[in-house]
Amino acid sequence: MSVLVVGYGMAGARLAAELHARDRYLPVTAIGAEPHRAYNRILLSGVLAGKLAEPEVTLAEPAGRGVALRLGVTVTAIDRAARTLSTSDGDRIPYEHLVLATGSHAVLPPIDGLAEPLPDRVAVFRTLDDCRRILATADKSASALVLGGGLLGLEAARGLALRGLRVDVVHAVGHLMERQLDPAASAVLVGTLAGLGVTVHLGAATTRVSCDSGGVTAALADGRQLAADLAVVACGTRPETALARTAGLTVERGIVVDDRLRTSDPAIFAIGDCAQHAGVVGGLVAPAWEQARVVADVVTGTASRYRPPAPVTRLKATGIDLAALGASTDHDGELLTFADPSRGTYAKLLVRDNRLAGAIMLGDNPAVGTVIQLFDRGTPVPEDRRALLLGRTGAAAPAADSPALMPDAATVCQCNAVTKRALLAAWRGGARSAPEVVAATRATTGCGSCADAVHGLVEWLSNQEDPA
Ligand SMILES: Cc1cc2nc3c(=O)[nH]c(=O)nc-3n(C[C@H](O)[C@H](O)[C@H](O)COP(=O)(O)OP(=O)(O)OC[C@H]3O[C@@H](n4cnc5c(N)ncnc54)[C@H](O)[C@@H]3O)c2cc1C
């Protein structure tokens, strides 16, 4: 048996590692269009902000026999009848099990002046090469325009502001991160960003982007002109489905897959941002990695079905704490909100059938860990909802971030679905330091926002007389 993986991004690299962990002699070939070894795309925001160096965003890869990598090579066609692939370097490769992990690509909106190849001063933000390109220009710049006020645009804006650039964010919609936030949360966030050197222009449609040796200018529909030294286009992503579509697989917004991640051709699987499961396309790493685990099980003969993890989105920008969970923009249900714009705080809880259906937690709120756990586990919301909303700890809202009080079933690392129970098991299995616990469980290796919780737990365990 052999497995061929197309795409060596976060899903493809994880799949190769999962397969290798199950059978180190299983022949796996991964073909990746990017020339780089596996890296953590999520952490590119940290590289852009100057918080992380490139070597710090590499992903652990399977060592030794089994996994063959062909990097800088694009798969150009699939011949399903012959079960072969064609590659950009002229090769034809047979496959038995084929897994498409082709991810997604940055969308260029239909704006005058925005077409491939982009001018030097204009870049999208998806790959390590995009990041290098932005930084090469940012180093010589005093100001930047970011087109797009979604998660990625704001992370880029905050990163560039941290490097000392004056940043304008231009967003066509009336409020920021409209897929995760409501207008009230956006208003608080706009104020927080202003304090961090980022000016936001909402409801501002860009009609033209022009570039010369002096800089970039965005012309807005209302007649304004915004000028800067560089522009980052962060106007969304689209699943990379061209290969699958040309091969005749069923493609809607993404490549349609079933609970075993099989496409309309049972010999071909799809995982990660390119896949569409139960009508939903990806865009986050937690489902991509869970899908990689399921496919590794299925092709190695273990019964497994994909169940999508609950969506948790966190903005990774220094000075801004923001988590959006589930149906965060809905209103139908028991709705509780609290806003304190002068302190940059906003909280929203949406309760249905006594369970959290969605939440927005912006700013410093000690209850965020509890809220994420309630949402994640679908446990009943405490009677006194105000404690959660206002971040007051107490009987109603146990200090869930405290390792001792965290329930064993609590998910500590959302990206890798690692519970406190799994961390305790690693400890009992002999892992005695944070790096050892991380190596045993993979906790913290996604977006890294659980690092404090994992370190706190290890410290707490170290201080116990009998941690088992
Ligand atoms: C800056 C940034 C920050 C992010 N932050 C978060 C976050 O905080 N939390 C979160 O959950 N998600 C975040 N994401 C999204 C997350 O990175 C993606 O969900 C994840 O990378 C999906 O993995 P993937 O393997 O499906 O796609 P990708 O990581 O994009 O990998 C796909 C790979 O396939 C290759 N490929 C495509 N077509 C071919 C072909 N024909 N032949 C060969 N290779 C091909 C591509 O070149 C690419 O290397 C962020 C993304 C970015 C860009």
The ligand as an SDF file (V2000), in Angstrom:
LIG
                    3D

 53 58  0  0  0  0  0  0  0  0999 V2000
   -1.3340   34.5170    8.3220 C   0  0  0  0  0  0  0  0  0  0  0  0
   -2.3490   33.4560    8.6150 C   0  0  0  0  0  0  0  0  0  0  0  0
   -2.8280   33.3020    9.9140 C   0  0  0  0  0  0  0  0  0  0  0  0
   -3.7460   32.3030   10.2050 C   0  0  0  0  0  0  0  0  0  0  0  0
   -4.1720   32.1610   11.4870 N   0  0  0  0  0  0  0  0  0  0  0  0
   -4.9760   31.1340   11.8110 C   0  0  0  0  0  0  0  0  0  0  0  0
   -5.3600   30.9020   13.1680 C   0  0  0  0  0  0  0  0  0  0  0  0
   -5.0310   31.6640   14.0610 O   0  0  0  0  0  0  0  0  0  0  0  0
   -6.1160   29.8130   13.4490 N   0  0  0  0  0  0  0  0  0  0  0  0
   -6.4920   28.9230   12.4850 C   0  0  0  0  0  0  0  0  0  0  0  0
   -7.1300   27.9240   12.7950 O   0  0  0  0  0  0  0  0  0  0  0  0
   -6.1650   29.1280   11.1760 N   0  0  0  0  0  0  0  0  0  0  0  0
   -5.4220   30.2070   10.8270 C   0  0  0  0  0  0  0  0  0  0  0  0
   -5.0650   30.3950    9.5080 N   0  0  0  0  0  0  0  0  0  0  0  0
   -5.5820   29.4500    8.4870 C   0  0  0  0  0  0  0  0  0  0  0  0
   -4.7120   28.1800    8.4410 C   0  0  0  0  0  0  0  0  0  0  0  0
   -3.3990   28.5390    8.1260 O   0  0  0  0  0  0  0  0  0  0  0  0
   -5.2680   27.2290    7.3990 C   0  0  0  0  0  0  0  0  0  0  0  0
   -6.5490   26.8020    7.8250 O   0  0  0  0  0  0  0  0  0  0  0  0
   -4.3570   26.0040    7.2290 C   0  0  0  0  0  0  0  0  0  0  0  0
   -3.1040   26.3900    6.7380 O   0  0  0  0  0  0  0  0  0  0  0  0
   -5.0070   24.9820    6.2770 C   0  0  0  0  0  0  0  0  0  0  0  0
   -4.0870   23.9930    5.9530 O   0  0  0  0  0  0  0  0  0  0  0  0
   -4.0710   23.3350    4.4750 P   0  0  0  0  0  0  0  0  0  0  0  0
   -2.9640   22.3500    4.4910 O   0  0  0  0  0  0  0  0  0  0  0  0
   -5.4260   22.9240    4.1120 O   0  0  0  0  0  0  0  0  0  0  0  0
   -3.7000   24.5360    3.5150 O   0  0  0  0  0  0  0  0  0  0  0  0
   -2.2950   25.2420    3.3260 P   0  0  0  0  0  0  0  0  0  0  0  0
   -1.5980   25.3560    4.6380 O   0  0  0  0  0  0  0  0  0  0  0  0
   -2.5620   26.4730    2.5470 O   0  0  0  0  0  0  0  0  0  0  0  0
   -1.4460   24.2500    2.4450 O   0  0  0  0  0  0  0  0  0  0  0  0
   -1.7920   23.9030    1.1250 C   0  0  0  0  0  0  0  0  0  0  0  0
   -0.5190   23.6160    0.3680 C   0  0  0  0  0  0  0  0  0  0  0  0
   -0.8330   22.9450   -0.8470 O   0  0  0  0  0  0  0  0  0  0  0  0
   -0.0080   23.4580   -1.8650 C   0  0  0  0  0  0  0  0  0  0  0  0
   -0.6350   23.1750   -3.1680 N   0  0  0  0  0  0  0  0  0  0  0  0
   -1.7790   23.7060   -3.6690 C   0  0  0  0  0  0  0  0  0  0  0  0
   -2.0350   23.1940   -4.9000 N   0  0  0  0  0  0  0  0  0  0  0  0
   -1.0340   22.3230   -5.1780 C   0  0  0  0  0  0  0  0  0  0  0  0
   -0.7340   21.4930   -6.2920 C   0  0  0  0  0  0  0  0  0  0  0  0
   -1.5290   21.4340   -7.3740 N   0  0  0  0  0  0  0  0  0  0  0  0
    0.4070   20.7500   -6.2520 N   0  0  0  0  0  0  0  0  0  0  0  0
    1.2220   20.7880   -5.1540 C   0  0  0  0  0  0  0  0  0  0  0  0
    0.9750   21.5580   -4.0680 N   0  0  0  0  0  0  0  0  0  0  0  0
   -0.1350   22.3070   -4.0830 C   0  0  0  0  0  0  0  0  0  0  0  0
    0.0950   24.9410   -1.5430 C   0  0  0  0  0  0  0  0  0  0  0  0
    1.1930   25.5330   -2.1990 O   0  0  0  0  0  0  0  0  0  0  0  0
    0.2450   24.8870   -0.0220 C   0  0  0  0  0  0  0  0  0  0  0  0
    1.5990   24.7710    0.3430 O   0  0  0  0  0  0  0  0  0  0  0  0
   -4.1930   31.4240    9.1700 C   0  0  0  0  0  0  0  0  0  0  0  0
   -3.7270   31.6100    7.8540 C   0  0  0  0  0  0  0  0  0  0  0  0
   -2.8270   32.6150    7.5680 C   0  0  0  0  0  0  0  0  0  0  0  0
   -2.3470   32.7950    6.1510 C   0  0  0  0  0  0  0  0  0  0  0  0
  1  2  1  0
  2  3  1  0
  2 52  2  0
  3  4  2  0
  4  5  1  0
  4 50  1  0
  5  6  2  0
  6  7  1  0
  6 13  1  0
  7  8  2  0
  7  9  1  0
  9 10  1  0
 10 11  2  0
 10 12  1  0
 12 13  2  0
 13 14  1  0
 14 15  1  0
 14 50  1  0
 15 16  1  0
 16 17  1  0
 16 18  1  0
 18 19  1  0
 18 20  1  0
 20 21  1  0
 20 22  1  0
 22 23  1  0
 23 24  1  0
 24 25  2  0
 24 26  1  0
 24 27  1  0
 27 28  1  0
 28 29  2  0
 28 30  1  0
 28 31  1  0
 31 32  1  0
 32 33  1  0
 33 34  1  0
 33 48  1  0
 34 35  1  0
 35 36  1  0
 35 46  1  0
 36 37  1  0
 36 45  1  0
 37 38  2  0
 38 39  1  0
 39 40  1  0
 39 45  2  0
 40 41  1  0
 40 42  2  0
 42 43  1  0
 43 44  2  0
 44 45  1  0
 46 47  1  0
 46 48  1  0
 48 49  1  0
 50 51  2  0
 51 52  1  0
 52 53  1  0
M  END
$$$$
